Amino acid sequence: MNQELSMSSNSLVAELQKPASEFTKADIISYIKKNDIRMINFMYPAADGRLKTLNFVINDATYLDAILTCGERVDGSSLFPFIEAGSSDLYVVPRFRTAFIDPFAELPTLSMLCSYFNKDGEPLESSPEYTLRKACQAFKDVTGMEFQAMGELEYYVISENDGMFPATDQRGYHESAPYAKFNEFRTECMSCIAQAGGQIKYGHSEVGNFTLDNKIYEQNEIEFLPVPAEQAADQLMIAKWVIRNLASQYGYNITFAPKITAGKAGSGLHIHMRIMKDGKNQMLKDGVLSETARKAIAGMMVLAPSITAFGNTNPTSYFRLVPHQEAPTNVCWGDRNRSVLVRVPLGWCAKTDMCMLANPLETPSHYDTTQKQTVEMRSPDGSADLYQLIAGLAVACRHGFEMEDALAVAEKTYVNVNIHQKENEDKLKELAQLPDSCSASADCLEKQRAIFEQHQVFSPAMIDGIVAKLRSYGDKTLRSEIQNNQDEMLKLVERYFHCG
């Protein structure tokens, strides 16, 4: 028995003794029979960014084979605005590698994420999941390498204030109980996400915490491990579904909204990326950031303004992306610098064996730490369409390899200082700025859409739909009009409280 597989939190991986990427229909049927599974759920994301669910009771072996093989019809016009009611039928077909046991179902239930297909049995061009698949394939075709990603999922837990052990306002980073109130809730979420196949790195309380109207608002974060980009989007999608369901059971409210109220930390959705070839991380060479990494960063520098169209999708997003705060507004990158748009996190490049220094009884480990180096895009937030966002980042990184001046762009946009300090005003003036509204974001996407449409990654219909939605908010001057009006800010927050 493979001990690594046996330790998996996903019961299918542990029992079938194979990674989820190798699951077959026969494996799924075998597991269902052996474990007396009574129900099957098909789950799939719609235009609102939430998972939709279709339930099946298992009548017999023939019916089970039919639904796993053929999928089922759904009304596409109720799921996506670009599909007309006159010709709205779509197929949803399960992806076996996503199978997991539903942790909330009373009856033993197996759930799977699905792909959309059109009337001709072809992948739906404008579906978010297929767009990401095309983006990853185009990246591989152009570079010969694999694009991997992982997210930092930030959210607020909201509950009644018991008045005990109050946390320090806006000082909740990595706080322990009893000052952090929802550590146990977060760890239970992490356990459920892992059972559903999520590859979790860690979880902790975050900076944001405050009380308002006798309620506690506590910010938390669950961070994932780098995996193939399609899998990264899937696990973030399931994680948001898990957190909301468990919160409902506990009587808590949850929001991934980018901004809660004035003067308090907003919630981002930072995306880390790495580029792999033959199982090796290509982000470092000889202990420093590689040419490969710098080309990818250059692509993100060029396309950063339009990536907000996928990662910052409602007006509250732009109350988080304001100057002189930790969320970025300037298009630049740097090492370990939280005032930049793309950050190169500390990457275990030190020449010392820190484990041995901390534990003198240990022998040298010779651990390959190069696998841990990533680069982090810091602008996206919880309003993002996860598949479109990661697809957009894959396009941007690919574009870096298609640019003749990529390394020059990377050098020009590199910042190794706090860009907001007065002595750096001249450097700040050289940098492009992120959009300040959904309307401005739509304009940026319109100008750069040809790059996203290259290699048939983003369909023109999808770009048209995103642009139209962003412009529909009419928020061109909204931030300047209400940024100092807390009552109006709270109304806006309430309107988009359950975004994403």
VOKELO-493696 format. One record per residue (C-alpha): residue number from 1; x, y, z. Coordinates in steps of 0.2 Angstrom, whole numbers, plus 5000, padded with zeros to 4 digits. Layout:
BALO|num|X|Y|Z
BALO|NUM|X|Y|Z
...
***
This chain:
BALO|num|X|Y|Z
BALO|1|5000|5000|5000
BALO|2|5006|5017|4995
BALO|3|5008|5027|5012
BALO|4|5008|5044|5004
BALO|5|4991|5040|4995
BALO|6|4984|5032|5011
BALO|7|4988|5048|5021
BALO|8|4976|5058|5009
BALO|9|4961|5066|5017
BALO|10|4951|5062|5001
BALO|11|4944|5045|5005
BALO|12|4943|5041|4987
BALO|13|4962|5043|4985
BALO|14|4966|5033|5000
BALO|15|4954|5019|4996
BALO|16|4957|5018|4977
BALO|17|4976|5020|4980
BALO|18|4979|5032|4965
BALO|19|4980|5051|4963
BALO|20|4963|5059|4959
BALO|21|4971|5064|4942
BALO|22|4970|5045|4937
BALO|23|4952|5042|4943
BALO|24|4942|5032|4929
BALO|25|4923|5029|4928
BALO|26|4926|5011|4934
BALO|27|4935|5018|4949
BALO|28|4920|5029|4953
BALO|29|4907|5015|4951
BALO|30|4918|5003|4962
BALO|31|4919|5016|4976
BALO|32|4900|5019|4975
BALO|33|4896|5001|4976
BALO|34|4908|4997|4990
BALO|35|4903|5012|5001
BALO|36|4885|5012|4999
BALO|37|4884|5029|4991
BALO|38|4866|5034|4989
BALO|39|4866|5050|4979
BALO|40|4877|5059|4966
BALO|41|4879|5078|4965
BALO|42|4884|5087|4949
BALO|43|4892|5104|4953
BALO|44|4897|5118|4941
BALO|45|4900|5136|4941
BALO|46|4889|5149|4933
BALO|47|4891|5167|4928
BALO|48|4888|5173|4946
BALO|49|4903|5164|4952
BALO|50|4894|5151|4963
BALO|51|4893|5132|4962
BALO|52|4876|5126|4956
BALO|53|4870|5108|4960
BALO|54|4860|5094|4952
BALO|55|4856|5079|4963
BALO|56|4854|5061|4957
BALO|57|4848|5046|4967
BALO|58|4856|5030|4961
BALO|59|4842|5019|4955
BALO|60|4852|5005|4948
BALO|61|4869|5001|4939
BALO|62|4862|5005|4922
BALO|63|4857|5022|4927
BALO|64|4873|5025|4937
BALO|65|4883|5021|4921
BALO|66|4872|5032|4910
BALO|67|4874|5048|4921
BALO|68|4893|5046|4923
BALO|69|4895|5043|4904
BALO|70|4882|5055|4897
BALO|71|4880|5068|4910
BALO|72|4864|5078|4909
BALO|73|4855|5093|4901
BALO|74|4854|5110|4910
BALO|75|4846|5127|4905
BALO|76|4861|5137|4900
BALO|77|4851|5153|4899
BALO|78|4848|5152|4918
BALO|79|4866|5150|4921
BALO|80|4875|5162|4909
BALO|81|4868|5179|4902
BALO|82|4876|5176|4885
BALO|83|4865|5161|4881
BALO|84|4848|5164|4874
BALO|85|4832|5155|4880
BALO|86|4828|5150|4862
BALO|87|4843|5139|4861
BALO|88|4848|5136|4879
BALO|89|4851|5118|4882
BALO|90|4869|5113|4888
BALO|91|4876|5097|4893
BALO|92|4886|5095|4910
BALO|93|4897|5080|4911
BALO|94|4907|5076|4927
BALO|95|4926|5076|4928
BALO|96|4930|5061|4938
BALO|97|4946|5068|4945
BALO|98|4936|5080|4955
BALO|99|4926|5067|4965
BALO|100|4924|5069|4983
BALO|101|4912|5064|4997
BALO|102|4900|5078|5002
BALO|103|4904|5083|5020
BALO|104|4887|5091|5022
BALO|105|4875|5078|5015
BALO|106|4864|5067|5027
BALO|107|4864|5053|5014
BALO|108|4881|5046|5008
BALO|109|4884|5057|4993
BALO|110|4897|5058|4980
BALO|111|4900|5075|4972
BALO|112|4909|5080|4956
BALO|113|4913|5096|4946
BALO|114|4907|5096|4928
BALO|115|4912|5103|4911
BALO|116|4900|5111|4900
BALO|117|4897|5106|4882
BALO|118|4886|5113|4868
BALO|119|4873|5105|4857
BALO|120|4886|5097|4846
BALO|121|4895|5089|4860
BALO|122|4909|5102|4860
BALO|123|4916|5111|4875
BALO|124|4907|5127|4878
BALO|125|4919|5140|4871
BALO|126|4913|5154|4884
BALO|127|4913|5143|4899
BALO|128|4925|5149|4913
BALO|129|4932|5131|4915
BALO|130|4935|5128|4897
BALO|131|4943|5146|4895
BALO|132|4956|5141|4909
BALO|133|4959|5124|4900
BALO|134|4963|5134|4884
BALO|135|4974|5146|4893
BALO|136|4984|5132|4901
BALO|137|4986|5123|4884
BALO|138|4991|5139|4875
BALO|139|5004|5143|4889
BALO|140|5012|5125|4886
BALO|141|5011|5126|4867
BALO|142|5021|5143|4868
BALO|143|5033|5139|4882
BALO|144|5034|5121|4883
BALO|145|5031|5122|4901
BALO|146|5017|5120|4914
BALO|147|5008|5134|4922
BALO|148|5004|5131|4941
BALO|149|4995|5142|4953
BALO|150|4987|5143|4970
BALO|151|4977|5155|4980
BALO|152|4976|5164|4997
BALO|153|4958|5164|5001
BALO|154|4954|5178|5013
BALO|155|4936|5180|5021
BALO|156|4928|5188|5036
BALO|157|4918|5178|5049
BALO|158|4904|5188|5057
BALO|159|4895|5183|5073
BALO|160|4888|5190|5089
BALO|161|4900|5199|5101
BALO|162|4902|5189|5118
BALO|163|4913|5203|5125
BALO|164|4927|5191|5130
BALO|165|4945|5193|5126
BALO|166|4943|5207|5113
BALO|167|4956|5206|5099
BALO|168|4966|5222|5095
BALO|169|4958|5231|5081
BALO|170|4967|5228|5064
BALO|171|4980|5218|5073
BALO|172|4973|5200|5070
BALO|173|4988|5193|5060
BALO|174|4991|5175|5066
BALO|175|4982|5178|5082
BALO|176|4979|5163|5094
BALO|177|4963|5159|5104
BALO|178|4955|5166|5114
BALO|179|4958|5183|5105
BALO|180|4955|5175|5089
BALO|181|4937|5168|5090
BALO|182|4936|5157|5074
BALO|183|4952|5147|5074
BALO|184|4942|5130|5077
BALO|185|4929|5135|5063
BALO|186|4943|5138|5051
BALO|187|4952|5122|5055
BALO|188|4936|5112|5052
BALO|189|4934|5121|5036
BALO|190|4951|5116|5031
BALO|191|4948|5098|5035
BALO|192|4932|5098|5024
BALO|193|4941|5106|5010
BALO|194|4955|5093|5011
BALO|195|4942|5079|5011
BALO|196|4936|5087|4995
BALO|197|4953|5086|4987
BALO|198|4960|5103|4991
BALO|199|4979|5104|4993
BALO|200|4980|5116|5008
BALO|201|4996|5124|5013
BALO|202|4990|5132|5030
BALO|203|4977|5143|5038
BALO|204|4978|5157|5050
BALO|205|4969|5173|5056
BALO|206|4972|5188|5046
BALO|207|4975|5207|5050
BALO|208|4957|5212|5050
BALO|209|4946|5212|5065
BALO|210|4934|5224|5072
BALO|211|4917|5226|5081
BALO|212|4902|5234|5073
BALO|213|4884|5235|5079
BALO|214|4889|5222|5093
BALO|215|4895|5210|5080
BALO|216|4913|5203|5078
BALO|217|4921|5204|5061
BALO|218|4936|5193|5061
BALO|219|4947|5190|5045
BALO|220|4954|5173|5041
BALO|221|4964|5165|5027
BALO|222|4966|5148|5020
BALO|223|4981|5146|5008
BALO|224|4984|5132|4996
BALO|225|4999|5123|4988
BALO|226|5004|5126|4970
BALO|227|4995|5114|4958
BALO|228|4991|5113|4940
BALO|229|4981|5129|4936
BALO|230|4965|5121|4932
BALO|231|4965|5111|4948
BALO|232|4969|5127|4958
BALO|233|4953|5135|4952
BALO|234|4943|5120|4956
BALO|235|4949|5119|4974
BALO|236|4946|5137|4977
BALO|237|4928|5135|4970
BALO|238|4925|5121|4982
BALO|239|4933|5130|4996
BALO|240|4921|5144|4995
BALO|241|4907|5132|4995
BALO|242|4913|5123|5010
BALO|243|4916|5138|5020
BALO|244|4899|5145|5017
BALO|245|4890|5129|5021
BALO|246|4899|5126|5037
BALO|247|4896|5144|5042
BALO|248|4878|5141|5039
BALO|249|4878|5126|5051
BALO|250|4887|5137|5064
BALO|251|4875|5152|5062
BALO|252|4889|5163|5056
BALO|253|4889|5174|5041
BALO|254|4903|5174|5029
BALO|255|4909|5187|5016
BALO|256|4923|5186|5003
BALO|257|4919|5204|4999
BALO|258|4934|5215|4995
BALO|259|4929|5229|5007
BALO|260|4919|5229|5023
BALO|261|4919|5246|5029
BALO|262|4931|5262|5028
BALO|263|4947|5260|5037
BALO|264|4947|5242|5040
BALO|265|4957|5228|5030
BALO|266|4949|5222|5014
BALO|267|4950|5204|5008
BALO|268|4961|5200|4994
BALO|269|4963|5184|4984
BALO|270|4981|5184|4980
BALO|271|4987|5171|4967
BALO|272|5004|5163|4968
BALO|273|5011|5156|4952
BALO|274|5026|5145|4947
BALO|275|5031|5138|4930
BALO|276|5036|5119|4929
BALO|277|5046|5109|4917
BALO|278|5050|5090|4919
BALO|279|5044|5092|4937
BALO|280|5056|5106|4941
BALO|281|5052|5123|4946
BALO|282|5059|5136|4934
BALO|283|5057|5151|4945
BALO|284|5075|5151|4951
BALO|285|5092|5149|4943
BALO|286|5108|5148|4953
BALO|287|5098|5155|4968
BALO|288|5091|5170|4960
BALO|289|5075|5174|4951
BALO|290|5076|5166|4933
BALO|291|5074|5174|4916
BALO|292|5059|5163|4915
BALO|293|5051|5171|4930
BALO|294|5056|5189|4924
BALO|295|5048|5186|4907
BALO|296|5032|5180|4916
BALO|297|5032|5195|4927
BALO|298|5034|5207|4912
BALO|299|5018|5200|4904
BALO|300|5009|5203|4920
BALO|301|5016|5221|4921
BALO|302|5009|5224|4903
BALO|303|4992|5216|4906
BALO|304|4989|5221|4924
BALO|305|4976|5234|4921
BALO|306|4965|5223|4911
BALO|307|4967|5208|4923
BALO|308|4957|5218|4935
BALO|309|4942|5214|4924
BALO|310|4943|5196|4930
BALO|311|4949|5199|4947
BALO|312|4940|5214|4953
BALO|313|4923|5213|4947
BALO|314|4911|5225|4957
BALO|315|4912|5243|4963
BALO|316|4918|5238|4981
BALO|317|4934|5231|4973
BALO|318|4940|5248|4970
BALO|319|4938|5254|4988
BALO|320|4951|5241|4992
BALO|321|4963|5246|4978
BALO|322|4967|5264|4984
BALO|323|4984|5272|4985
BALO|324|4995|5272|5001
BALO|325|4987|5256|5008
BALO|326|4994|5238|5007
BALO|327|4983|5233|4992
BALO|328|4992|5238|4977
BALO|329|4988|5252|4964
BALO|330|5005|5254|4955
BALO|331|5010|5242|4941
BALO|332|5027|5237|4948
BALO|333|5035|5222|4956
BALO|334|5048|5218|4969
BALO|335|5056|5206|4982
BALO|336|5047|5203|4998
BALO|337|5038|5220|4995
BALO|338|5020|5222|5000
BALO|339|5018|5239|4992
BALO|340|5020|5231|4974
BALO|341|5008|5223|4963
BALO|342|5018|5207|4960
BALO|343|5028|5201|4974
BALO|344|5042|5189|4974
BALO|345|5040|5181|4992
BALO|346|5055|5175|5002
BALO|347|5060|5159|4994
BALO|348|5071|5149|5005
BALO|349|5087|5154|4995
BALO|350|5098|5155|5011
BALO|351|5113|5144|5011
BALO|352|5110|5138|5028
BALO|353|5101|5122|5034
BALO|354|5089|5131|5046
BALO|355|5081|5115|5052
BALO|356|5098|5109|5058
BALO|357|5101|5126|5066
BALO|358|5085|5126|5075
BALO|359|5087|5108|5080
BALO|360|5105|5104|5084
BALO|361|5102|5085|5085
BALO|362|5097|5084|5066
BALO|363|5108|5080|5052
BALO|364|5109|5090|5036
BALO|365|5093|5088|5026
BALO|366|5099|5093|5008
BALO|367|5081|5097|5005
BALO|368|5077|5105|4988
BALO|369|5069|5122|4992
BALO|370|5069|5128|4975
BALO|371|5051|5120|4973
BALO|372|5044|5133|4985
BALO|373|5048|5149|4975
BALO|374|5033|5158|4967
BALO|375|5028|5175|4962
BALO|376|5012|5183|4969
BALO|377|4999|5194|4960
BALO|378|4991|5205|4974
BALO|379|4977|5214|4965
BALO|380|4963|5201|4964
BALO|381|4949|5200|4977
BALO|382|4935|5188|4982
BALO|383|4924|5195|4969
BALO|384|4935|5187|4955
BALO|385|4928|5174|4943
BALO|386|4941|5161|4948
BALO|387|4943|5152|4931
BALO|388|4943|5169|4921
BALO|389|4956|5176|4933
BALO|390|4968|5162|4933
BALO|391|4966|5160|4914
BALO|392|4970|5179|4913
BALO|393|4986|5177|4923
BALO|394|4991|5162|4912
BALO|395|4988|5173|4896
BALO|396|4998|5187|4904
BALO|397|5013|5175|4909
BALO|398|5012|5168|4892
BALO|399|5013|5185|4884
BALO|400|5029|5188|4893
BALO|401|5037|5175|4883
BALO|402|5030|5182|4867
BALO|403|5036|5200|4870
BALO|404|5053|5204|4863
BALO|405|5057|5217|4876
BALO|406|5051|5207|4891
BALO|407|5067|5208|4901
BALO|408|5068|5227|4898
BALO|409|5050|5229|4904
BALO|410|5054|5218|4920
BALO|411|5069|5229|4924
BALO|412|5060|5245|4921
BALO|413|5045|5240|4933
BALO|414|5056|5233|4947
BALO|415|5055|5242|4963
BALO|416|5065|5238|4979
BALO|417|5058|5252|4990
BALO|418|5042|5257|4998
BALO|419|5035|5266|4983
BALO|420|5024|5277|4994
BALO|421|5038|5286|5003
BALO|422|5041|5304|4998
BALO|423|5059|5301|4992
BALO|424|5052|5289|4979
BALO|425|5040|5301|4971
BALO|426|5049|5302|4955
BALO|427|5049|5283|4953
BALO|428|5031|5282|4957
BALO|429|5027|5295|4942
BALO|430|5035|5282|4930
BALO|431|5023|5268|4934
BALO|432|5006|5264|4926
BALO|433|4991|5264|4938
BALO|434|4978|5251|4940
BALO|435|4960|5256|4936
BALO|436|4950|5265|4949
BALO|437|4933|5258|4944
BALO|438|4924|5244|4935
BALO|439|4921|5256|4921
BALO|440|4940|5260|4919
BALO|441|4944|5241|4920
BALO|442|4932|5238|4906
BALO|443|4941|5251|4896
BALO|444|4957|5243|4899
BALO|445|4951|5226|4894
BALO|446|4943|5233|4878
BALO|447|4961|5240|4873
BALO|448|4970|5224|4877
BALO|449|4957|5211|4872
BALO|450|4966|5205|4857
BALO|451|4980|5197|4868
BALO|452|4967|5188|4878
BALO|453|4959|5182|4862
BALO|454|4975|5175|4854
BALO|455|4976|5157|4853
BALO|456|4957|5156|4855
BALO|457|4958|5157|4874
BALO|458|4945|5170|4878
BALO|459|4931|5170|4866
BALO|460|4925|5187|4859
BALO|461|4908|5184|4867
BALO|462|4915|5181|4884
BALO|463|4926|5197|4883
BALO|464|4910|5207|4876
BALO|465|4900|5200|4891
BALO|466|4913|5205|4904
BALO|467|4915|5222|4897
BALO|468|4896|5225|4897
BALO|469|4894|5219|4915
BALO|470|4908|5230|4921
BALO|471|4901|5246|4912
BALO|472|4883|5242|4919
BALO|473|4889|5247|4936
BALO|474|4891|5265|4930
BALO|475|4904|5268|4944
BALO|476|4917|5279|4935
BALO|477|4917|5293|4948
BALO|478|4909|5282|4962
BALO|479|4925|5281|4973
BALO|480|4928|5299|4974
BALO|481|4910|5303|4977
BALO|482|4908|5292|4993
BALO|483|4925|5287|4999
BALO|484|4922|5297|5015
BALO|485|4904|5293|5017
BALO|486|4903|5277|5028
BALO|487|4884|5276|5027
BALO|488|4885|5275|5008
BALO|489|4900|5263|5009
BALO|490|4890|5251|5020
BALO|491|4875|5251|5008
BALO|492|4887|5247|4994
BALO|493|4895|5233|5004
BALO|494|4878|5226|5008
BALO|495|4873|5225|4990
BALO|496|4889|5215|4985
BALO|497|4891|5206|5002
BALO|498|4890|5188|4994
BALO|499|4900|5192|4979
BALO|500|4910|5178|4971
***
